Amino acid sequence: MKFCWAQYLLWLMIAVLGAGSMLSACGQKGALVKPVVAIEAADSAEHKKEQ
């Protein structure tokens, strides 16, 4: 069975993009956004300090 150069290119792109996405996620910790509950609690605590 003969392979086309485009098929090799497809597999190469899949491998490169897959490895790149795995490596870009290395070292990420915790949530990427702050929870809304924590922000509201901090705002209410600051409001109580002002009074």
SETI-194970 format. One line per 4 residues: their letters; for each residue z, y, x of C-alpha. Coordinates in steps of 0.05 Angstrom, whole numbers, plus 5000, padded with zeros to 4 digits. Example, Ala and Ser with C-alpha at 12.3 -4.5 7.8 and 13.67 -1.06 7.14 Angstrom:
// residues 2
as	5156 4910 5246  5143 4979 5273
END
This chain:
// residues 51
mkfc	5000 5000 5000  4978 5066 5029  5023 5127 5023  4997 5196 5012
waqy	5022 5254 5057  5047 5289 4994  5093 5231 4979  5124 5237 5049
llwl	5132 5311 5038  5166 5299 4971  5216 5251 5002  5229 5298 5060
miav	5242 5356 5012  5289 5314 4970  5328 5293 5032  5332 5364 5061
lgag	5353 5396 4995  5403 5341 4981  5435 5346 5049  5435 5422 5045
smls	5471 5422 4978  5524 5373 5003  5536 5414 5066  5540 5480 5030
acgq	5597 5454 4987  5639 5433 5048  5705 5469 5055  5706 5500 4986
kgal	5775 5500 4956  5802 5518 4887  5768 5551 4829  5713 5601 4840
vkpv	5740 5648 4786  5810 5670 4767  5837 5641 4703  5841 5691 4646
vaie	5913 5672 4631  5936 5693 4700  5902 5760 4694  5934 5775 4627
aads	6002 5754 4653  5995 5801 4713  5973 5858 4668  6032 5849 4621
aehk	6081 5846 4681  6054 5911 4708  6060 5943 4640  6133 5923 4635
keq	6147 5953 4704  6120 6021 4682  6168 6025 4622
END
